[in-house]
């Protein structure tokens, strides 16, 4: 069993890549239809929040031609009780955003049931805005007899209304595929609420009525109740990555320990920033992650490298990302924003601005680096998927000067012309004050070169996800 990270629509990935009854545990934290946009919050090298807040996903669903097609596909292929339920929902809810959301979820839950082993479990994380609809959906697909728990994740935090009680909990619906499921309660025991040392007699724990048998405490503690008081990730937490809807590792750890053992397969079809993947890796489980944005896929790859020293392609597979120029062109034609995010991930650049919301000012991304122990420099990154000319290089020069940057990186899908290369060379070099080494001030790199392993020449590059430092790190990379 290989660990695999998939880029793409999870419905298509499940149908085309995941075999029947091959997964032991599924955790999913799908969008809640909250009609909100969720942003990736990058950090500046100083550690401050960046103005570059890129939309990771839009949590808004609409009844479209594609939704209608999916609905009729379910009607034609799903079990009768699922068809009856979905039609009843549409009669009650009508064709609106919530119905679109439930149709999207129904198609995916049917596939998730297919890939789950008979002994497997599924945990669906949602909030009270949609949990009541999703529970009916889960009852119909997995069977109400296979409902195990409605877990309430309780937390505190800011944001309170004067018109209702503070909304400070999420719902996690726990179902199994059959009644012959694995549950490892001893792995998640917690201390008893009362100090057992004060209970001198075993009878003080309680007694079975009518028999001479007493309750006795388990020396390992108790299996938790179905309400879990756990703090969310605060703004200063080390594990915080700036990804929207990121859940604490402690929450995933309890779920994975309770419903899987070492060597089992854990699947997260909406894996986001990869918390499920990271915890599964730490607990020696095999894992499968799926996400539809390159922002998420790149963040997960960085997380696995930073936490475990794992390299994509060597220690786990990545399927769905372009591997050659034809794949790169296909992605550019399909979604130019995702193409740019993917291209920037190859050079570890952070996106500059949400292109769907405003002009990019000629900046697709930024690479930060240490100039000396007290100063941070930057290289402006531009990504082009179409025809290029010397005009593009001159425009990048103007942007670099306007932004008072030290360098410019031009990434192109097409081969650069000779005048472009000559124009770039004429701009000379940036000299690193630390090493006195010269770096081409304007660099042209093709996607072909990046896919072959070439990287831009930048001194002491700072990760786009790791909080920056105001001084040089103790260990500097070799140049």
C-alpha positions in Angstrom: 0.0 0.0 0.0 1.4 3.3 -1.1 0.5 6.7 0.4 -1.1 8.8 -2.3 -2.0 12.5 -2.7 -4.5 13.2 -5.5 -5.2 16.6 -7.2 -8.6 16.7 -8.6 -12.4 16.4 -8.1 -12.8 13.8 -5.3 -15.8 12.3 -7.0 -13.8 11.5 -10.1 -10.8 10.3 -8.1 -13.0 8.0 -6.0 -14.6 6.5 -9.1 -11.4 6.1 -11.1 -8.7 5.3 -8.6 -10.0 3.9 -5.2 -11.0 0.2 -5.3 -14.0 -1.3 -3.5 -13.7 -2.0 0.2 -10.0 -0.9 0.4 -10.2 1.8 3.2 -10.4 1.3 6.9 -11.3 4.8 8.0 -12.7 7.9 6.3 -12.7 11.4 7.8 -14.2 14.2 5.8 -14.6 17.9 6.6 -16.6 19.1 3.5 -17.8 22.6 2.9 -20.9 23.5 5.0 -22.7 25.6 2.4 -22.0 28.6 4.6 -22.0 30.9 1.5 -18.5 32.2 2.5 -15.2 32.3 0.8 -12.3 30.8 2.7 -8.8 32.3 2.3 -5.3 30.9 2.8 -3.6 33.3 5.1 0.1 33.5 4.2 2.6 35.1 6.5 5.2 37.7 5.7 8.8 36.8 6.5 8.5 39.0 9.6 5.8 36.7 10.9 3.0 39.2 10.3 -0.2 38.2 8.5 0.2 38.9 4.8 -2.2 41.0 2.7 -2.1 38.1 0.2 -5.2 36.2 1.3 -5.9 33.7 -1.5 -9.3 32.1 -1.9 -8.8 28.4 -1.1 -12.4 27.5 -1.9 -15.8 29.1 -2.3 -18.2 27.5 0.1 -21.2 28.4 -2.0 -23.3 25.9 -4.1 -25.8 26.6 -6.8 -28.3 24.5 -8.7 -26.7 24.3 -12.2 -26.9 22.1 -15.2 -24.1 20.0 -13.7 -26.1 19.6 -10.5 -29.2 18.5 -12.4 -27.1 16.0 -14.2 -25.7 14.6 -11.0 -29.2 14.4 -9.5 -30.5 12.3 -12.4 -27.4 10.1 -12.3 -28.2 9.3 -8.7 -31.8 8.7 -9.5 -30.7 6.2 -12.2 -28.0 4.3 -10.3 -28.5 4.6 -6.5 -30.4 2.2 -4.3 -34.2 2.9 -4.1 -34.2 4.3 -0.6 -31.5 6.9 -1.6 -33.5 7.9 -4.6 -36.7 8.3 -2.5 -34.9 10.4 0.1 -33.2 12.7 -2.4 -36.5 13.2 -4.3 -38.2 14.0 -1.0 -35.5 16.5 -0.2 -36.0 18.2 -3.5 -39.8 18.3 -3.1 -39.3 20.0 0.3 -36.2 22.1 -0.2 -36.8 22.8 -4.0 -34.0 23.6 -6.4 -31.7 25.9 -4.4 -28.2 26.2 -3.0 -28.9 23.7 -0.1 -30.3 21.1 -2.5 -27.3 21.6 -4.7 -25.0 21.0 -1.7 -26.9 17.8 -0.6 -26.8 16.4 -4.2 -23.1 17.0 -4.3 -22.6 15.3 -0.9 -25.0 12.4 -1.8 -22.9 11.4 -4.9 -19.7 11.4 -2.9 -21.1 9.6 0.2 -22.3 6.7 -2.1 -18.7 6.4 -3.4 -17.3 6.6 0.1 -19.5 3.7 1.2 -18.3 1.7 -1.7 -14.6 2.1 -0.9 -15.1 1.5 2.9 -14.3 -2.0 4.2 -17.1 -3.9 6.0 -15.2 -3.3 9.3 -14.6 0.4 8.5 -15.9 3.6 9.9 -16.7 7.1 8.5 -16.6 10.4 10.4 -18.4 13.3 8.7 -17.5 16.7 10.2 -20.1 19.4 9.7 -21.7 22.3 11.5 -25.3 22.8 12.8 -26.3 24.7 9.6 -26.4 21.4 7.6 -25.9 18.6 10.2 -29.6 17.7 10.4 -29.9 17.2 6.6 -26.6 15.3 6.5 -27.7 12.9 9.2 -30.8 12.0 7.2 -28.5 11.5 4.2 -26.1 9.3 6.2 -29.0 7.3 7.7 -30.3 6.5 4.2 -26.9 5.6 2.7 -25.2 3.8 5.6 -28.4 2.7 7.4 -29.7 4.1 10.6 -28.6 1.0 12.5 -25.0 1.8 11.6 -25.2 5.2 13.2 -22.8 5.2 16.2 -22.5 8.7 17.6 -23.3 12.3 17.0 -20.1 13.7 18.5 -20.2 17.3 19.6 -16.9 19.1 19.4 -17.1 22.0 21.9 -14.8 25.0 21.9 -14.7 28.6 23.0 -13.5 31.8 21.3 -14.5 35.3 20.3 -17.5 36.3 18.3 -20.7 36.3 20.3 -24.2 37.6 19.5 -26.6 39.5 21.7 -29.5 37.9 20.0 -28.8 34.2 20.6 -26.5 31.9 22.5 -22.9 31.7 21.2 -22.5 29.1 18.5 -19.4 27.2 19.7 -19.6 23.6 18.5 -19.3 21.4 15.4 -21.0 18.1 14.8 -19.1 14.9 13.8 -21.4 12.1 12.6 -19.9 8.7 13.2 -21.2 5.8 11.1 -19.9 2.3 10.3 -20.5 0.2 7.2 -21.8 -2.8 9.1 -22.2 -3.8 12.8 -19.0 -5.8 12.6 -16.7 -2.7 12.9 -13.4 -2.1 14.6 -13.3 0.3 17.5 -10.2 0.6 19.7 -11.5 2.3 22.8 -8.5 1.6 25.0 -6.4 3.7 22.6 -8.4 6.9 23.4 -9.1 6.5 27.1 -8.9 9.7 29.2 -8.7 10.3 33.0 -11.8 10.1 35.0 -13.4 13.4 36.0 -13.2 12.6 39.7 -10.1 11.9 41.7 -10.3 8.2 42.0 -7.7 8.2 44.9 -10.5 9.7 47.1 -12.7 6.7 46.5 -11.6 4.3 49.2 -14.2 1.5 48.5 -14.9 -0.2 45.2 -18.6 0.2 46.1 -18.3 4.0 45.9 -18.1 3.6 42.1 -21.7 2.1 42.0 -23.4 -1.2 42.1 -25.4 -3.3 39.7 -29.0 -3.6 41.0 -29.9 -7.0 42.3 -26.4 -8.5 42.1 -23.3 -8.4 44.3 -21.2 -6.8 41.6 -19.6 -3.4 41.8 -18.3 -1.0 39.1 -14.6 -0.6 39.2 -12.5 2.0 37.4 -10.3 1.0 34.5 -6.7 1.9 35.4 -6.3 3.3 31.9 -9.2 5.8 32.4 -12.5 6.0 30.6 -13.6 6.0 27.0 -14.6 9.6 26.3 -18.3 10.7 26.1 -19.7 11.9 22.8 -19.0 15.6 23.6 -15.3 16.6 23.2 -14.1 19.8 24.8 -11.1 20.7 22.7 -9.6 24.1 21.9 -9.5 25.1 18.3 -6.1 26.1 16.8 -5.2 29.6 18.2 -3.4 32.2 16.1 -0.1 31.5 17.8 -0.2 27.7 17.7 2.9 26.0 16.2 0.7 23.7 14.1 -1.3 26.6 12.6 -0.7 26.9 8.8 -3.0 29.7 7.9 -5.4 27.4 6.0 -9.1 28.0 6.4 -11.1 25.4 8.5 -7.9 23.8 9.7 -8.7 21.4 12.6 -6.4 20.6 15.5 -4.3 17.5 15.3 -5.6 16.4 18.7 -9.1 16.0 17.3 -7.9 13.9 14.3 -5.7 11.9 16.6 -8.6 10.7 18.7 -10.6 9.7 15.6 -7.7 7.9 14.0 -6.7 6.0 17.2 -10.3 5.0 17.9 -11.1 3.6 14.5 -7.9 2.3 13.0 -4.7 0.5 13.9 -1.2 0.7 12.6 -1.0 -0.2 8.9 -4.7 0.6 8.2 -5.7 2.9 5.4 -7.1 6.4 6.2 -8.8 8.4 3.5 -9.6 12.2 3.6 -11.5 13.3 0.4 -11.4 17.0 1.3 -8.0 17.0 2.8 -7.3 20.8 2.7 -4.1 21.5 4.5 -3.5 17.9 5.3 -4.1 17.5 9.1 -5.6 14.0 8.6 -2.6 13.1 6.4 -0.1 14.4 8.9 -1.7 12.6 11.9 -2.1 9.4 10.0 1.6 9.5 9.0 2.7 10.2 12.6 0.5 7.3 13.8 1.9 4.8 11.2 -1.2 4.5 9.1 -1.3 4.5 5.3 -3.2 7.4 3.9 -5.0 8.8 0.8 -5.7 12.5 0.5 -7.7 14.3 -2.2 -8.1 18.0 -2.9 -9.1 20.1 -5.8 -6.7 23.1 -5.4 -3.0 23.3 -5.9 -2.8 25.6 -3.0 -3.8 22.8 -0.7 -1.7 20.1 -2.5 1.4 22.3 -2.3 0.8 23.1 1.4 0.4 19.4 2.2 3.7 18.5 0.4 5.4 21.2 2.4 3.9 19.9 5.6 5.0 16.4 5.0 8.5 17.6 4.1 8.8 19.9 7.1 7.3 17.4 9.7 8.6 14.1 8.4 11.2 14.7 5.8 9.1 13.1 3.1 9.6 13.9 -0.6 6.8 13.8 -3.2 7.4 11.1 -5.8 9.9 9.4 -3.6 8.1 8.7 -0.3 4.6 9.0 -1.6 2.8 9.4 -4.9 1.2 12.6 -6.2 -1.4 11.9 -8.9 -3.2 14.6 -11.0 -0.5 17.2 -11.1 1.2 17.9 -14.4 4.2 15.7 -15.0 5.2 17.0 -18.4 4.5 19.9 -20.8 1.4 18.3 -22.2 -0.1 18.1 -18.7 0.9 21.6 -18.0 -0.8 22.9 -21.1 -3.9 20.9 -20.3 -4.0 22.5 -16.8 -3.5 26.0 -18.2 -6.4 25.5 -20.6 -8.6 24.1 -17.9 -7.9 26.7 -15.2 -5.3 29.3 -15.6 -5.4 30.3 -11.9 -4.7 26.7 -10.8 -1.9 26.6 -13.4 -0.3 29.7 -11.9 -0.6 28.3 -8.4 1.0 25.0 -9.5 3.8 26.8 -11.4 4.6 28.9 -8.3 4.6 25.9 -6.1 7.5 24.5 -8.2 9.6 27.5 -7.1 8.1 27.8 -3.5 6.7 31.3 -4.3 3.7 32.6 -2.3 0.8 33.9 -4.4 0.7 37.7 -4.4 -3.1 38.4 -4.5 -6.4 36.7 -5.1 -6.7 37.2 -8.9 -10.4 36.6 -8.8 -10.9 39.7 -6.7 -8.6 42.3 -8.1 -5.8 43.3 -10.5 -2.5 41.6 -9.8 -0.4 44.7 -10.7 1.9 42.5 -12.8 2.8 40.3 -9.8 1.8 36.6 -9.7 4.0 35.6 -6.7 6.8 36.7 -4.5 9.9 34.8 -3.2 11.4 36.3 0.0 15.0 35.7 0.9 17.6 36.9 3.5 19.8 39.8 2.3 21.7 39.9 5.5 20.9 39.1 9.2 18.7 42.2 9.5 17.1 42.6 6.0 14.8 40.6 3.9 14.7 40.9 0.1 12.2 39.7 -2.5 12.0 38.4 -6.0 8.9 39.2 -8.1 7.5 36.1 -9.9 5.5 36.2 -13.2 4.0 33.1 -14.8 3.0 33.0 -18.4 1.2 30.1 -20.2 0.7 31.7 -23.6 2.9 33.4 -26.3 5.7 35.5 -24.8 8.0 38.2 -26.2 10.7 40.7 -25.1 7.9 43.1 -24.1 7.1 40.7 -21.2 10.6 41.0 -19.9 10.6 44.8 -20.1 7.3 44.9 -18.2 8.7 42.6 -15.5 11.7 44.9 -15.1 9.4 47.8 -14.6 7.4 45.9 -11.9 10.6 44.9 -10.1 11.8 48.6 -10.0 8.3 49.9 -9.0 8.1 47.3 -6.1 11.8 48.1 -5.1 12.5 44.3 -5.3 16.0 42.9 -5.8 15.2 40.3 -8.5 12.6 39.1 -11.0 11.7 35.5 -11.9 9.9 34.9 -15.3 8.3 31.4 -15.6 7.1 30.5 -19.1 5.4 27.5 -20.6 6.7 28.4 -24.1 10.3 28.7 -25.0 11.7 32.2 -24.6 12.9 34.1 -27.6 16.6 35.2 -28.1 15.7 38.9 -27.6 14.0 38.0 -24.3 17.2 36.2 -23.1 19.4 39.1 -24.2 17.1 41.7 -22.5 17.3 39.7 -19.2 21.1 39.4 -19.4 21.5 43.1 -19.8 20.1 43.8 -16.4 23.1 42.4 -14.7 23.4 40.8 -11.3 22.3 41.1 -7.7 25.2 40.6 -5.2 24.3 38.8 -2.0 25.8 40.9 0.9 26.4 37.7 3.0 28.3 35.5 0.5 29.2 38.1 -2.1 27.9 35.7 -4.7 26.2 37.1 -7.8 22.7 36.1 -8.9 21.1 37.0 -12.2 18.8 39.9 -11.4 16.3 38.7 -14.0 15.9 35.0 -14.6 13.9 33.2 -17.3 12.9 29.6 -16.4 10.8 27.4 -18.6 8.2 24.9 -17.2 10.2 22.2 -18.9 13.3 23.2 -16.9 11.3 23.3 -13.7 9.9 19.8 -14.3 13.4 18.6 -14.9 14.5 19.9 -11.5 15.9 23.3 -12.2 15.3 26.0 -9.5 15.7 29.8 -9.6 18.9 31.1 -8.1 17.9 32.9 -5.0 20.0 33.3 -1.8 18.6 31.9 1.5 15.0 31.5 0.4 12.3 31.7 3.1 9.4 29.2 3.0 6.0 30.8 2.1 4.3 28.8 4.9 6.8 28.9 7.7 6.7 32.0 9.9 9.5 34.3 9.0 12.4 35.3 11.3 13.8 38.7 11.9 17.3 37.3 12.0 19.1 34.7 9.9 18.5 31.1 11.0 21.3 29.3 12.8 21.9 27.0 9.8 21.9 28.5 6.3 21.4 26.4 3.1 24.4 25.9 0.9 24.5 28.0 -2.2 
